[in-house]
Amino acid sequence: MSSVNDTVTSDQPSASRPDQPVPIPPDALIIVPVRNTVLFPGVVMPITIGRLKSIAAAQQAVREQRQIGLLLQRDAEASEPGPDDLYRVGTVANIVRYVTGPDDSHHLVCQGVQRIRVLDYLSGTSFLAARVLHIPEPTTTSPEIEARFLNLQRQAIEAAELLPQAPQELVAVLQGTTSPSTLADLATSYLDIKPQEKQEILETVDLGLRMEKVSRHLAERIEVLRLSHEIGQQTRATFDERQREAILREQMATIQRQLGEGDGRTHEVAELNEAIAKAGMPAEAESQARKEVRRYERMPEAAAEAGMVRSYLDWLIELPWRLPEENSIDIAGARRILDEDHYGLEKIKSRIIEYLAVRKLAPQGKAPILCFVGPPGVGKTSLGQSIARAMQRPFVRVSLGGVHDEAEIRGHRRTYIGALPGNIIQAIKKAGARNCVMMLDEIDKMGRGNQGDPSAAMLEVLDPEQNGTFRDNYLGVPFDLCRVVFVATANMLDTVPSPLLDRMEIISLAGYTEEEKLEIAQRYLVRRQLEVNGLKPDQVEIELDALRLIIKGYTREAGVRNLEREIGKAFRHVAVRTAEGSASRVVLTTREIAAVLGPPRFENEIAMRTSVPGVATGLAWTPVGGDILFIEASRTPGKGMLILTGQLGEVMRESVQAALTLVKSRASQLGIDPSVFEKSDIHVHVPAGATPKDGPSAGVAMFIALTSLLTDRTVRSDTAMTGEISLRGLVLPVGGIKEKVVAAAAAGLTRVMLPARNRRDFDEIPQSARDRLEFIWLEQVDDAMAAALEPAVSTATAAAE
């Protein structure tokens, strides 16, 4: 049985309105072809029409208040059916309602009246029309007809009541029907059988034979509905929705096995078991894998969880559980590889060679986790690649920048849709070896979000005592990471949690000096940019002076990334000329560089300063390397206020206050009138006001700037200084000495003043910077004043000048 409100589509929709109406003789009938449905006499049914001919026929029938004939198409796919495409027997119907939808669709509500048989079709009409023979319904009664009627009525009512949602109106209509022919037609109309079977019943005029056919179809339908009803009652009484689905799927799997359709799953399970045996898993992992295989074997292929279990098994099988045969580490070869890939960095290379030597002598030992810390572009990531080359192991990089979810490290539990292992396990699978070299890039840029703290998850990964049994949430079994060589990189250590920092050995990489950058450019950058831009060495040459100009005038960085970009920009200019054929060989001189790259963007920092009292040059450390910092102090009439500008942090503000207090305490010694502090406002400004600054290392520079201002003595223009001060006048040690000294040398300064307690950092300063600078070691601020301040200019001398 089907729903009483089903809408039957007559034909495919079409797009425009019909032509002008054509007169139809009174003894003819307008014919409307329909698909996949049969209208019976006495039944009301909605029909949707869309073909131009069908729309024209229906509209003319409505205008002339005529009946229409509905005939079933033999081929439901025919778009423009002709007389030969339609059955000869159909139903004449009244159009109860004609409705046009907002989407230009056309709908009819038709009531069947009587069976008809087409005699012949009319020609010359814009739609189908035919002369028909009306077939009267049989009215004879007999005991046999009466008995068939009662049986048919009982069957129809039973079938209606077995529907999932039994329509009470349909049951009432069936109970109230007294005509055998009407009952047969009504029951057939709601039967869920093929349109051709309904057409066969429509063409059966003999009432007894018609009722017999309908009764046979009803009996089949009742059997199906009764079985479905019994299964539904048993299932609802025992199981919930999930259990019902599981039982039905199990039944489906049983049927598939009985039909011989489960052979593919059996073969697949055999392959999985064989792959597990070859994977070399530990006992716990193998036990878990075989347990999941048994679950997978019992699941039907259509089950949603089957795909999740198969994906999990694939991960377990494809992971490199076995430890590959390790190649012996060639120390001389490793040293050669490091020298080929990197210039300078002698201490870092020496530490890496020590690390490799220990791994060679004690391969089963627990090696430390190296963490390269330094500004961008100094070669931290490429050092990890060189270690992998030297150890002849696969290299894989895991980027931790911006990771704020613990599941990125430990993986998601399999209960979540789309769950995957964490980045560590994914990287090992990608490397294909359990002893790979894994670069944990930007470990200082991990964040902490609502999903947990990934840096806490890294504690287990980077602890040699724990990572032998690292447990990923997705795998659910331990995986041995103790043979993985972890190498981390960071730009700064302030954001790295101290427990995580304690698990790593910190190796600092400072910025390169100009000479080192020049060597790196000659050895690596020029050759790499030639390949990138499709040039050959005999097509372009860049002079040393041109490289020096690029380093000094167009870049200001600790690393060499911008230097490589500027070299690439110059080579692209040559590539255009070479591609055009206007030049076969180009020599890039300083003049060519200025023409291609434009005027120099940076100039010597000394040229930016003037010999004015109150200006001192400090040294600062930044995450991208060292930098010089100008401290400017000015005095204006006021009420003794201290004004600080330049986005100074709280620590730097306290340094200024300490420096001013120290100057006040030594006012008489310095020859400063104490009333100056009460009648003047002192303004301290640090240029580059848009850049936040903080830290105590500018204390010496603050003190010298205030002393210079209040004593009217200028600070030497070739001198820079760093160091923290105390209220007793002591100069305290600070960090970042190597980066600061390199920045001073790059800025063209010749003298640096450093805390005496930072002599321990002298060996870390590059030799080229040591040769170019004079070092002054400070114990107290008196040493700084003696070395930094110019002698006082007498009034007479000033007047003469």
Summary of the structure (lengths in Angstrom):
residues: 801
radius of gyration: 46.2
end to end distance: 116.6
largest distance: 148.5
contacts: 2537
relative contact order: 0.05
helix: 46%
strand: 18%
